[in-house]
């Protein structure tokens, strides 16, 4: 099994948008918008569940998980 990277068992995940989606396909732009990002270098907090993890897995080159 793999360990989840959560901070103190809070059930939240912190995501940072690190690369522009200008040349990304439309589906990837929609994933960024669906996660709730509005500007580059923004850090957001989302619940740590399979849906959010799946969205992050679709755009690993655009976002990063921060602690």
N, CA, C and O atoms as a MOPAC input file, in Angstrom:
PM7 MOZYME 1SCF
protein

 N      0.82200 1    -1.17700 1     0.00000 1
 C      0.00000 1     0.00000 1     0.00000 1
 C      0.87100 1     1.24600 1     0.00000 1
 O      2.00200 1     1.23900 1     0.48600 1
 N      0.32100 1     2.30400 1    -0.55100 1
 C      1.04900 1     3.56500 1    -0.54100 1
 C      0.46400 1     4.48300 1     0.52200 1
 O     -0.74200 1     4.47900 1     0.76900 1
 N      1.31200 1     5.24800 1     1.13000 1
 C      0.86900 1     6.15500 1     2.19300 1
 C      0.36400 1     7.45500 1     1.58000 1
 O      0.96400 1     7.98500 1     0.64500 1
 N     -0.72900 1     7.95600 1     2.10800 1
 C     -1.24700 1     9.23800 1     1.65200 1
 C     -0.42800 1    10.35900 1     2.27300 1
 O      0.01700 1    10.26500 1     3.41700 1
 N     -0.23900 1    11.40800 1     1.50800 1
 C      0.51300 1    12.55800 1     2.00000 1
 C     -0.46400 1    13.60700 1     2.49800 1
 O     -0.85700 1    14.51100 1     1.76000 1
 N     -0.84800 1    13.47500 1     3.75000 1
 C     -1.72800 1    14.46400 1     4.35600 1
 C     -1.00800 1    15.10500 1     5.52100 1
 O     -0.06700 1    14.53700 1     6.07400 1
 N     -1.44700 1    16.26700 1     5.88300 1
 C     -0.81700 1    16.97000 1     6.99400 1
 C     -1.61400 1    16.73300 1     8.26300 1
 O     -2.71500 1    17.26000 1     8.41900 1
 N     -1.06900 1    15.95500 1     9.15500 1
 C     -1.63700 1    15.68200 1    10.47600 1
 C     -3.02400 1    15.05500 1    10.41600 1
 O     -3.84400 1    15.27600 1    11.30700 1
 N     -3.29200 1    14.27400 1     9.37000 1
 C     -4.55600 1    13.56000 1     9.28900 1
 C     -5.76400 1    14.45200 1     9.13300 1
 O     -6.86200 1    14.07700 1     9.54400 1
 N     -5.59200 1    15.61800 1     8.55100 1
 C     -6.69400 1    16.56700 1     8.43200 1
 C     -7.65500 1    16.19900 1     7.31300 1
 O     -8.77600 1    16.70600 1     7.27500 1
 N     -7.23900 1    15.32700 1     6.40100 1
 C     -8.10000 1    14.96000 1     5.29600 1
 C     -8.13600 1    16.01900 1     4.21500 1
 O     -9.05600 1    16.03200 1     3.39600 1
 N     -7.15400 1    16.90900 1     4.19400 1
 C     -7.07500 1    17.97200 1     3.19100 1
 C     -5.79000 1    17.82200 1     2.39500 1
 O     -4.79800 1    17.28400 1     2.88600 1
 N     -5.82200 1    18.29900 1     1.17500 1
 C     -4.64800 1    18.28500 1     0.31800 1
 C     -4.44300 1    19.70700 1    -0.19600 1
 O     -5.40200 1    20.36500 1    -0.60100 1
 N     -3.20300 1    20.18200 1    -0.18200 1
 C     -2.87100 1    21.51400 1    -0.65600 1
 C     -2.25600 1    21.38100 1    -2.04500 1
 O     -1.29000 1    20.64200 1    -2.23600 1
 N     -2.81600 1    22.09500 1    -3.00400 1
 C     -2.36500 1    22.03200 1    -4.38400 1
 C     -1.88800 1    23.40200 1    -4.83100 1
 O     -2.44100 1    24.42400 1    -4.42500 1
 N     -0.85400 1    23.42100 1    -5.67200 1
 C     -0.33200 1    24.66900 1    -6.21500 1
 C     -0.27900 1    24.55900 1    -7.73000 1
 O      0.22100 1    23.57400 1    -8.27300 1
 N     -0.79600 1    25.57300 1    -8.40800 1
 C     -0.76400 1    25.63000 1    -9.86500 1
 C      0.57700 1    26.22900 1   -10.26500 1
 O      0.82400 1    27.40500 1    -9.99500 1
 N      1.45300 1    25.44800 1   -10.90500 1
 C      2.82900 1    25.87900 1   -11.13500 1
 C      3.16400 1    26.15100 1   -12.59300 1
 O      4.19300 1    26.76600 1   -12.87100 1
 N      2.33600 1    25.71600 1   -13.52900 1
 C      2.65300 1    25.92500 1   -14.93600 1
 C      1.40000 1    26.32800 1   -15.69500 1
 O      0.31800 1    25.79600 1   -15.44900 1
 N      1.54800 1    27.25900 1   -16.60800 1
 C      0.42000 1    27.79100 1   -17.35400 1
 C     -0.23400 1    26.72200 1   -18.22300 1
 O      0.42200 1    25.79700 1   -18.70100 1
 N     -1.53500 1    26.87300 1   -18.41300 1
 C     -2.30700 1    25.92800 1   -19.23600 1
 C     -2.59800 1    26.50200 1   -20.61500 1
 O     -3.52600 1    26.04600 1   -21.28400 1
 N     -1.83300 1    27.48500 1   -21.05200 1
 C     -2.10000 1    28.13500 1   -22.33700 1
 C     -2.02200 1    27.13300 1   -23.49000 1
 O     -2.93000 1    27.09300 1   -24.32200 1
 N     -0.98300 1    26.33900 1   -23.55900 1
 C     -0.82400 1    25.39200 1   -24.66300 1
 C     -1.34800 1    24.00100 1   -24.32400 1
 O     -1.13800 1    23.05700 1   -25.08700 1
 N     -2.01400 1    23.86900 1   -23.21000 1
 C     -2.56000 1    22.57400 1   -22.80200 1
 C     -3.86100 1    22.30100 1   -23.57100 1
 O     -4.54200 1    23.23800 1   -23.98800 1
 N     -4.20200 1    21.03300 1   -23.75700 1
 C     -5.48000 1    20.69400 1   -24.39600 1
 C     -6.66600 1    21.19900 1   -23.56800 1
 O     -6.54600 1    21.43300 1   -22.36500 1
 N     -7.80500 1    21.35900 1   -24.23200 1
 C     -8.99500 1    21.89700 1   -23.58600 1
 C     -9.41800 1    21.07100 1   -22.37800 1
 O     -9.85700 1    21.64200 1   -21.37900 1
 N     -9.30100 1    19.76000 1   -22.43500 1
 C     -9.68700 1    18.90200 1   -21.30600 1
 C     -8.84700 1    19.20200 1   -20.07500 1
 O     -9.36200 1    19.20100 1   -18.95600 1
 N     -7.55300 1    19.45900 1   -20.27200 1
 C     -6.69000 1    19.77200 1   -19.13800 1
 C     -7.00600 1    21.14900 1   -18.56900 1
 O     -6.90700 1    21.35200 1   -17.35900 1
 N     -7.38300 1    22.09700 1   -19.42100 1
 C     -7.80100 1    23.41400 1   -18.94100 1
 C     -9.05800 1    23.29800 1   -18.07900 1
 O     -9.19800 1    23.99500 1   -17.07400 1
 N     -9.96300 1    22.41500 1   -18.47900 1
 C    -11.18700 1    22.21400 1   -17.71000 1
 C    -10.91000 1    21.55100 1   -16.37300 1
 O    -11.60900 1    21.82100 1   -15.39600 1
 N     -9.90100 1    20.68700 1   -16.31100 1
 C     -9.52000 1    20.06800 1   -15.03800 1
 C     -8.98300 1    21.13200 1   -14.08800 1
 O     -9.32500 1    21.13900 1   -12.90500 1
 N     -8.14500 1    22.02800 1   -14.59800 1
 C     -7.60600 1    23.11400 1   -13.77300 1
 C     -8.74000 1    23.97700 1   -13.23700 1
 O     -8.74800 1    24.33800 1   -12.06000 1
 N     -9.69200 1    24.30500 1   -14.09600 1
 C    -10.83300 1    25.11500 1   -13.67700 1
 C    -11.70300 1    24.34700 1   -12.67500 1
 O    -12.22100 1    24.92800 1   -11.72200 1
 N    -11.85700 1    23.04700 1   -12.89800 1
 C    -12.65700 1    22.22000 1   -12.00800 1
 C    -12.05400 1    22.08400 1   -10.62300 1
 O    -12.77600 1    21.93500 1    -9.63700 1
 N    -10.74100 1    22.13500 1   -10.54700 1
 C    -10.07500 1    22.09700 1    -9.24600 1
 C    -10.27500 1    23.39800 1    -8.48200 1
 O    -10.15600 1    23.42300 1    -7.25700 1
 N    -10.57800 1    24.48000 1    -9.19600 1
 C    -10.84200 1    25.74400 1    -8.53700 1
 C     -9.73900 1    26.77500 1    -8.66500 1
 O     -9.76900 1    27.79700 1    -7.98000 1
 N     -8.77100 1    26.53000 1    -9.52500 1
 C     -7.69100 1    27.49200 1    -9.71300 1
 C     -8.17200 1    28.66900 1   -10.54200 1
 O     -8.93300 1    28.50100 1   -11.49500 1
 N     -7.71700 1    29.87800 1   -10.16900 1
 C     -8.05600 1    31.07300 1   -10.92600 1
 C     -6.81400 1    31.82400 1   -11.41600 1
 O     -6.90400 1    32.61400 1   -12.35500 1
 N     -5.65600 1    31.58500 1   -10.79100 1
 C     -4.43800 1    32.26300 1   -11.23000 1
 C     -3.22200 1    31.37900 1   -10.95000 1
 O     -3.25500 1    30.48400 1   -10.10500 1
 N     -2.16400 1    31.66200 1   -11.67900 1
 C     -0.93000 1    30.89700 1   -11.56500 1
 C     -0.28800 1    31.11900 1   -10.19800 1
 O     -0.41000 1    32.19900 1    -9.62200 1
 N      0.38700 1    30.11200 1    -9.68700 1
 C      1.05300 1    30.09500 1    -8.37500 1
 C      0.07600 1    30.19000 1    -7.20800 1
 O      0.47300 1    30.52700 1    -6.09200 1
 N     -1.17200 1    29.90000 1    -7.45400 1
 C     -2.18400 1    29.90800 1    -6.40100 1
 C     -2.13600 1    28.57400 1    -5.64900 1
 O     -1.97300 1    27.51600 1    -6.25700 1
 N     -2.27800 1    28.63700 1    -4.33600 1
 C     -2.34000 1    27.43800 1    -3.50700 1
 C     -3.76100 1    27.30700 1    -2.98800 1
 O     -4.30500 1    28.24200 1    -2.39900 1
 N     -4.36400 1    26.13600 1    -3.21100 1
 C     -5.72500 1    25.89800 1    -2.75300 1
 C     -5.74400 1    24.65400 1    -1.87400 1
 O     -4.82400 1    23.83800 1    -1.91800 1
 N     -6.78300 1    24.51900 1    -1.08900 1
 C     -6.95900 1    23.36700 1    -0.20900 1
 C     -8.23100 1    22.64200 1    -0.63200 1
 O     -9.29700 1    23.24800 1    -0.73900 1
 N     -8.10800 1    21.36100 1    -0.86600 1
 C     -9.23500 1    20.53600 1    -1.28900 1
 C     -9.29000 1    19.29400 1    -0.40700 1
 O     -8.28000 1    18.92200 1     0.18900 1
 N    -10.44600 1    18.64900 1    -0.31500 1
 C    -10.51400 1    17.39400 1     0.44400 1
 C     -9.66700 1    16.31200 1    -0.23200 1
 O     -9.60000 1    16.23100 1    -1.45800 1
 N     -9.04100 1    15.50400 1     0.57500 1
 C     -8.16600 1    14.44900 1     0.05700 1
 C     -9.01200 1    13.20800 1    -0.20800 1
 O     -9.15400 1    12.33900 1     0.65300 1
 N     -9.57400 1    13.14200 1    -1.42200 1
 C    -10.37000 1    11.97800 1    -1.79700 1
 C     -9.96300 1    11.50200 1    -3.18500 1
 O     -9.12000 1    12.12000 1    -3.83500 1
 N    -10.55500 1    10.41800 1    -3.63100 1
 C    -10.16200 1     9.80900 1    -4.89400 1
 C    -10.49100 1    10.70200 1    -6.09100 1
 O     -9.75700 1    10.68700 1    -7.07900 1
 N    -11.55900 1    11.46600 1    -6.02800 1
 C    -11.93200 1    12.33800 1    -7.14300 1
 C    -10.88600 1    13.42200 1    -7.37000 1
 O    -10.47800 1    13.67200 1    -8.50400 1
 N    -10.45500 1    14.06200 1    -6.29200 1
 C     -9.44900 1    15.12300 1    -6.40500 1
 C     -8.10700 1    14.53200 1    -6.82600 1
 O     -7.40800 1    15.10500 1    -7.66100 1
 N     -7.74800 1    13.38400 1    -6.24600 1
 C     -6.48800 1    12.72300 1    -6.62500 1
 C     -6.48500 1    12.34800 1    -8.10500 1
 O     -5.45200 1    12.44100 1    -8.76900 1
 N     -7.63900 1    11.92400 1    -8.62300 1
 C     -7.75000 1    11.58200 1   -10.03800 1
 C     -7.58800 1    12.79500 1   -10.93100 1
 O     -6.96400 1    12.71500 1   -11.98900 1
 N     -8.15000 1    13.92300 1   -10.50600 1
 C     -8.00100 1    15.15500 1   -11.27800 1
 C     -6.54400 1    15.61400 1   -11.29800 1
 O     -6.04200 1    16.05400 1   -12.33200 1
 N     -5.87500 1    15.51100 1   -10.16100 1
 C     -4.46200 1    15.88000 1   -10.09600 1
 C     -3.62700 1    14.94700 1   -10.96400 1
 O     -2.64500 1    15.38100 1   -11.56700 1
 N     -3.99700 1    13.68600 1   -11.03500 1
 C     -3.25800 1    12.71900 1   -11.84800 1
 C     -3.38200 1    13.02100 1   -13.34000 1
 O     -2.52400 1    12.61100 1   -14.12100 1
 N     -4.42900 1    13.72900 1   -13.74600 1
 C     -4.60500 1    14.09000 1   -15.15300 1
 C     -3.69900 1    15.23900 1   -15.56900 1
 O     -3.37300 1    15.36800 1   -16.74900 1
 N     -3.28600 1    16.07400 1   -14.62400 1
 C     -2.44700 1    17.23800 1   -14.94500 1
 C     -1.24200 1    17.33900 1   -14.01400 1
 O     -1.03500 1    18.38900 1   -13.40500 1
 N     -0.44400 1    16.28600 1   -13.88500 1
 C      0.69000 1    16.34700 1   -12.93500 1
 C      1.77000 1    17.32900 1   -13.34900 1
 O      2.56300 1    17.76700 1   -12.51600 1
 N      1.81000 1    17.68100 1   -14.63300 1
 C      2.82200 1    18.62600 1   -15.12600 1
 C      2.40000 1    20.07900 1   -14.90400 1
 O      3.20500 1    20.98900 1   -15.10700 1
 N      1.16200 1    20.31000 1   -14.49400 1
 C      0.66500 1    21.67100 1   -14.27700 1
 C      0.49200 1    22.02200 1   -12.80200 1
 O      0.54900 1    23.19500 1   -12.43400 1
 N      0.28300 1    21.02600 1   -11.96600 1
 C      0.05000 1    21.27200 1   -10.54400 1
 C      1.03100 1    20.44700 1    -9.71100 1
 O      1.61700 1    19.48100 1   -10.19900 1
 N      1.19900 1    20.84000 1    -8.45100 1
 C      2.01400 1    20.05100 1    -7.53900 1
 C      1.33200 1    20.03200 1    -6.17800 1
 O      0.59600 1    20.95100 1    -5.81900 1
 N      1.59200 1    18.97600 1    -5.43800 1
 C      1.06900 1    18.83100 1    -4.09200 1
 C      2.08400 1    19.42200 1    -3.13600 1
 O      3.24500 1    19.01300 1    -3.12000 1
 N      1.64100 1    20.39700 1    -2.32800 1
 C      2.52900 1    21.03900 1    -1.35200 1
 C      2.05800 1    20.68100 1     0.04500 1
 O      0.89000 1    20.35100 1     0.24900 1
 N      2.96500 1    20.74700 1     1.00100 1
 C      2.62600 1    20.42000 1     2.38400 1
 C      2.28700 1    21.62400 1     3.18600 1
 O      1.97900 1    21.50900 1     4.37200 1

